[in-house]
């Protein structure tokens, strides 16, 4: 789903201006320009936005791609699900129960919708995770 950059949680006006100066106008463009770690590094150098922040933004962009979840995205975020990996790790029954608790039964998605979201998290996870830092040897 295409959203303006301002839709992203935690993005500042300065970040938006820097990204737009690089031709990135909406979340779908940001997703495609920052999916790989090397692309985040390049964009970070050009914009001054840290690679960690760019990773946070691209993870939010991927969640926008999950069909049917956009209406519930603020609730999903409040539950601590900030990336496709987080969504993929969820138990469908437990997540459905948490969403029902948050919005009430009449406004909640169906259990099959939640199952579908989790299945999409596997198929749509295109963001390359950063390499873990190598352990620092301990000098004795």
Rosetta blueprint (number, residue, H / E / L):
1 X L
2 X L
3 X L
4 X E
5 X H
6 X H
7 X H
8 X L
9 X L
10 X L
11 X L
12 X L
13 X H
14 X H
15 X H
16 X H
17 X H
18 X H
19 X H
20 X H
21 X H
22 X L
23 X L
24 X L
25 X L
26 X E
27 X H
28 X H
29 X H
30 X H
31 X H
32 X H
33 X H
34 X H
35 X L
36 X L
37 X H
38 X H
39 X H
40 X H
41 X H
42 X H
43 X H
44 X H
45 X H
46 X H
47 X H
48 X L
49 X L
50 X L
51 X H
52 X H
53 X H
54 X H
55 X H
56 X H
57 X H
58 X H
59 X H
60 X H
61 X H
62 X H
63 X H
64 X H
65 X L
66 X L
67 X L
68 X L
69 X L
70 X H
71 X H
72 X H
73 X H
74 X H
75 X H
76 X H
77 X H
78 X H
79 X L
80 X L
81 X L
82 X L
83 X L
84 X H
85 X H
86 X H
87 X H
88 X H
89 X L
90 X L
91 X L
92 X H
93 X H
94 X H
95 X H
96 X H
97 X H
98 X H
99 X H
100 X H
101 X H
102 X H
103 X H
104 X L
105 X H
106 X H
107 X H
108 X L
109 X L
110 X L
111 X H
112 X H
113 X H
114 X H
115 X H
116 X H
117 X H
118 X H
119 X H
120 X H
121 X H
122 X H
123 X H
124 X L
125 X L
126 X L
127 X L
128 X L
129 X L
130 X L
131 X L
132 X L
133 X L
134 X L
135 X L
136 X L
137 X L
138 X L
139 X L
140 X L
